[in-house]
Every structure is written in C-alpha cells, then in structure tokens.
Amino acid sequence: MSLREVNWSTALYIVISPFAAIAAFVYLYMTSGFTYQTLLLAFFMWWATGLSITAGYHRLFSHRSYEASKAVKWFFTFFGAAALEMSVIEWAYDHRNHHRYEDKDRDPYNIRRGFFFAHMGWLFRKRGTGDRELVDLNGVKDLWADPFIRFQHKYYMPFALFVSFVFPGLVALLWSDFWGGVLVAGLIRNVLVLQGTFCINSVCHTIGKQPYSDAHTSRDHWLSAMLTFGEGYHNFHHEFPGDYRNGIRAFHFDPTKWLIWSLAKLGLAGELKRVPDEKILEAKVRMTEKRLAEKGTNLSEQALIAARANFQSVVTRMKVLRASYEAARKKQEEEGSTIQEQIEQTREELLDAYRYHKSVSKTAIV
C-alpha cells in the first residue's frame, strides 16, 4: 500500500485515539475528577452507541433480521454515527460483503490476511484503491431508500463528529462540565466502542469454539460477547445470519437480543426472525459427529446410528408440523392452533432427542 492509498485521517485517529483516551483519563483524574452526571452520560452514550451498532447497523440494517419503527431507525442512525464506524450505507455494504465472501479475497476484513488487518488495518486504505471497494449502491438499495439514512451518509463526517463529541459536551454543559462530556462521554467512550467492534472481526475469527460449523473461521467467544453487547457468539451468527439473536441460550449474554425483543413487546419492532430449533440442533449434531470421526471413539457405531436416527425422526416430524402450521395459518384455519400445540410438544421431544444424542456422544474417548 502506497502512501497515497492511505486514509490518513482514519488511520491516525484509530492509532492515536487510544493513547489520547488514556491521557484524557489521567488528566481528568489528576485535575477536576469525574462528576457522577458525566459518568452517567458516558454510560448512556456507551450503551446507546454500542446498541445502535449491534441492533441497528448490524442486525437491522445489514441483515434485516427484524423490522423496526421509524423512531427506532432514527435513534439507531443518530447514535450509530457516534461510533465513528462509517455511515449506515458504508457499514452495511462492507458487512454484507463480509458474509457473502467470508474468508475470501473480497471479504473486506478477511482474517486470512492477518489479525491486525482484520482488527483495523483494513480501514487504513482509501476506498477505490487496491482491493478496498467503493460502495456499490446496488448492494444497499433497500437502505438508500430511507431519506434519513441518505442524509446521514451525505453529511456523515460533520454528523458523526457532532453526535460523538459535541452532543455529549453540550449535554454536560447542564452541570458545567463541557470538556468532561467531550472527553469521557465522547473520546473515551468512542475508543471502547471501536475496539469492541474491531474485536469481533479479529478475535471472534481466531479464538473460541465452533459448535455449529467449521466451514468458516468465525467462532463463539463468550468474553467478546460480554464486551460487545452480545456479538461474540459469532459462529452461530455466521451460520445463521438472519436470526435476530446471537446468543440463543437463556444464559447467553446478549443485550442486543433483549433490546430487540423488548422493542417488539412495546410495538416498536416486529417480524423477528428466528432459525427453527431443529435446524440449529442439526448443525450441532453434524459438528459433534464430525469431531468424533476425526478424533476416533470407542463408541459403538450402532449406538451412534440409533441416536442419530432417533434425532432425525423427530426433526422430520417437526419440519412436517411447521409446514402444516404455515399452510393452516395462511388459510386462517382453526386447526392452526392445534398444530401449534403439537409443534410445542414435538419441540420438547426434539430437545430430548438432542440431549440423548449428546449423552451417547459423550461416551466417546477424546
């Protein structure tokens, strides 16, 4: 990459901002200190910015895993800009290509080009130079139709700088702490959000488990989930990108999922997409059996075949029931509710069959 191809403003900010944030923290600590109002503002900005990226830029705008009201879209577009992670248009374009070309040359943050490249190095190059693509609006036509998203894209830099730094500074003026707002709720908060997002592209393609597929580099990494509002369950996300959830278990830390679910309950979101349980468990069974085949086992082949057959029979029944329910629902037939009850019963059988397969598999020698 030649010096002319470097996006100097982006590169310098990404490199210098962490050190500037540390310096700002030390300076404020040694001088004026931190007011509780400014700390509360910083906490709000951190959550508002982070969730606007995860629930907005990512799961809503990039993947269309649910629908949201205009007010919710505006909120995500406004506070998402404060992350300084590009406009909705650019972010979604790159992310859709990341899934379409994962681990291949056109993957914008391809982990196979190195940890640093995937983490933040890919942003150092100007668009339209080397292999950094210009945005093709044909890939984001659905988003370009939104006038507020178009406005954000057209005036992104002044828009983002205002929301990220000026806005928290002006709010903090209410208690006479403008620079505390700019530095704590602005700079320090932004560095935390940026580095969290960067870790998804690097750490979650390097470290962690692959319970659903090893056909791609993505991994589930619980610690990253704790720091990124639930985005760390990345192997699940890449295998089932249309699901509004990343953490599907009750104990999975996924505040983004909880926010989307809450918005739906309030009537501010809808059409939440969920991958059927049987499809998820089928993926886990395939990975379990693949690992058993690779490592070798003292398990009776007949026992494993029987467990698989039992599991698959329940999966087949579940698929038939779902198809019947959809047909009944479309025709608005009364039998739809009855089939729904049967689906719930079969779901319990499905989980039992999966647990049985899992218990049989655990007898394998690792």
N, C-alpha and C positions, 0 to 999 in steps of 0.2 A: 504494500500500500504506500503510494507516494504521499508527500506532504500535502499536495493539492487535493488529495482524496479524503483527507482527514476532516471530520466535522469538529472543528476546534472548540466551538462553544460547548458542545455536548461533552466532548472528551475531557476538557478542562474542568467542567462542573462536576462530572462524575468522579474524577480523581481527587479534586481539591475539596469538595463539599464534606466528606467525612472528617477531614482534618479541621476544616472550618467549624464544623459542628462541635467537635471536641474542644476547640479553642473557645467557642462561644459559651459552652457549658462551664468551663473553668473560669472564664471571665465573669460570668454572672454569679457563679458560686462565690467567688472571691470579693465581689463588689456588692451589688444590690440584692443578690439572692433571688429566690423564686417565690412569687406570690401564689397562693393556692388557686386564685382565679385563673392565673395564666397556666398553671399546671392542668387545671380542669379544661381550659380551652385547648391546650395541646393534646390532651387525651381525646377530646371530642374530634379534633382535626385528624388525629391519627386514625380513629375508627371510621370517620366519615370518608376520609381519603382512601383508606385501605379497602373498605367495603364497596366504595364506588368503583374501584378497580376489579375486585373479585366478583361482586354481584352484578355490577354494571358493565364495565368494559369487557369482562371475561364471559360470565355465564349468560348474560342477557344479550349484549350487542354482538359478541363474537360467535356464540353458539346457539343463540335463540332457544335456550333450554326452558324458557318460560316467557310469558308476556307481562308487561307492566303498564301502569297508568302513565299518562303524560307527565304528571307531577314527579313520579318516581324516576322516570327517564331524565327529566331536567335536573333533579338532585344529583344523580349519578354523573351526568355530563358536566355539571358545575364543579362538584368536589373532586371528580376524577381528574380534572385538569390540574388540580393542586399536587398530584403525584409527580408531575413533570415527566410523564411516560409517553408523551406524544398525544395527539388528538385521538378521539374515538375512531375516526376513519383509519388513521395510520396503524393504531394499535390492533384493531380488528383485522386489518388486511394482513399484517405480519403474522398474527396468531392463527388465522385460518390457513395460511401457507405453512405454518409450523406443523399443523396437524395433517395437512394434505401431503406434505413432503417430509415427514418426520425422519430424521437421521440421514436425509439425502442432501444433495448439493443445494437445492432450492429452499431447504429449511433455513429460515433467517438466523436462528440461533442453534445451529447444529452442534450437538455436544461432541460429535466425532472430530470436530475441528479444535477441540481443546476446552478445558474447563473455563479458562479466562475468557475465551471467545464467547462461549455460551452465557457466561455470567454477565459480561458487559462489553466485551471487546467488539462485538458485532455492531454496537451503536456508534463506534468511533469513525465509521466510514460514512461518507455522504451518500445519500440516495442517488441512484443513477450512475455510480462509479463501481467498478469491479463487479461483484456479484450481489451488491445491495440494490434491490429492485426499487424503481419508482412505483408509487401506488397506482394500480390499475383500478379505476373506479368500477369497472365491470365486476370486480370481486367483492364490492361492498355497496352495490346498488340499493339494497334494502335500507342501509344506514344513510346513504346520501339523500334519500327521500325525506328525511327528518330535517326541518329547517333549523332547529336549534343546534343539532349536530353539525350541520353545514356551517353555521355561524361560528361554532367553537373551532372548527377546522380552519376556517378562513382567517380568523384572528387569534390563532392558538397561542402564540408567544405572549402577547400582552394579556390575554385572557388568563393564561396559566400563571404568569408572574403575579397578577393581581390576586387571584384566589389563593395562591400558595404563600405569599408573603405580605402583601398589602392588606388583604382582608383580615387575617388574624391580628395584624398590627392595629388596624382601626378598631376592631372589637376590644382589644386590650386597652385602648385609649379610655374606655369607660372606667377603668380603675387606674388610669395614668401609667400604663406600662407598655407603651407602643413598641419599644425595642425588645421587650420580653416576648411580646406576641410575635414579632418578626423572627426572632432567633429561636425561641423554644417551640412555639406552635407552628412556625414556618420552617426554618432551616433544619433543626434537629429532627423534627417530625418527618420532614421530607426524606432525609437520609435513611431513617428507619424503614419507611415505606419502600423506597427504591431498592435498598439492599434485600429486603424481604422478597420482592418480586424477582430480583436477579437470582436469588437462591432457588426459586422454582425451576428456572431454566438451566441451572448448573447442578446444584446439589441433588435435586429430585430426578436428574437423569444420570446420576453417578452412584449415590448411596441409598440403600433401602431395599425393600422387598418387592418382589414381582408376583403377587398372588394370582393375577388374572391373565397375564401374558408376558412372555419374554421375546415377543416378535419385535418389540421396540425397546428403547433404552429407559423409558420412564419407570419410576419407582415410587412406592409409597414410603414416605419418611415422616414419621409422626412428629418429630421435633420441628420440622419445617412447617407442618400444619399448625402447630402452636403459635408460630411467629407470623403466619400469613393468612390468618382468618379462615383456615381450613383447606388451603390449596395444596397441602403437602401429600394428600392421598392421590398421587399423580399417576400411578399405574392404573388405578380404576378410571381416572378421568380420561386417559388416552385410549383405554379400551372401550369406554362408553362416554364419549364426549358430549352427547346430547342430554345426559342426565343432569338435572339441576343440583344434584348433590355431588360432593366429592367423598366425604366421609359418610358411609351408608349405615354403619353400626351406631347403636344408641350412644355408645361411649366415645365415638369419634368426635374430636373437637373440630367442628365445622360451623362457626358462627355465620358464615355466608348462607349456608343451608337454612339455618334457623331464621335468619332475616327474611329470606325469600318465602319460607313457609308462613311466617308471621304476616308478611305483606299480603299473602294470599288470603289469610283468615280475615284481614281487615278490608278485603275487597280492592286492594291496590295492585294486586298481581293475580295471574291466573294461568291456566294451561301448563301447569308444572309437569315437566316430562320426567318420567321415571322408567328406568330399564326394568323389565319384568324380572322377578326374583329368580325364575328358572334359568334365564339367560346368564345372570351373574354367577349362579352356582355351577352351571355347566362349565363356565370358564375356569372356575376354581378347581373343579374336578379334573378338567383336562390338564391343568398345570400340576396338580398333585400326582396324577398318573405319569406324566412326563418325567417328573423328578424321580419317581420310583423306578421307572425304566432306566434312567441314567445312572442312578446310584446302586441299583441292584437291591434285592429284597429276599427274605426267607418266607415271604407271604405266599400262601397257596394261590396259584393263578386262578383256580376255581372260585376261591373266596372273593377275590377282587372282581372277577367277572360277574359273580352273583350280585355283589354290592352295586356294581355299575348298572347291571340290568334292572335291578330294583329302582335305582335312582332314575334311570332313563324312562322307565314306565310311568313314573309319577310326573316327570317333565312332560311327556307326551300328553298325559291326561290334562295337565294344566294348560298346555297350548290349545288343546281342543276346546276346553272350557272357556278360555279367553276369546277364542274365535266365535264361539256360540254366543257369548255375552255381548260382543261387539255387534253381531248380527241382530240380536234381540234389541239392543239399545237403539240401533239405527231405525228399527221398525217400531220402536216405542212399545214393545210387547211387555205384558205384565210378567212374563216368565223371566225377564231380565234380573229382577231382584232375587229370584230363586237361584239362578245360575251364579249370581254374585256370592250368595251364601256358600254354594258348592265350591267356588273358587277359594274362598277363605278357608274352608275345610281342607281342600287339596293343598293349599299353601302350607298348612301345618304338617301334612303328610310329606310334602316336598322337603321341608326343613328336617323332619325326622329321617327321611331317606338320605339326605346330605350328611347328617350327623353320623348315621350308621356307616356310610362310605368313609367318612373321615376317621371313625374309630377303627375300622378294618385297616385303613391305610397306615394308621399309627403303629401297627404291629410290625411295620417294616423295619429292617435294620438300616440305620442311617450311617 
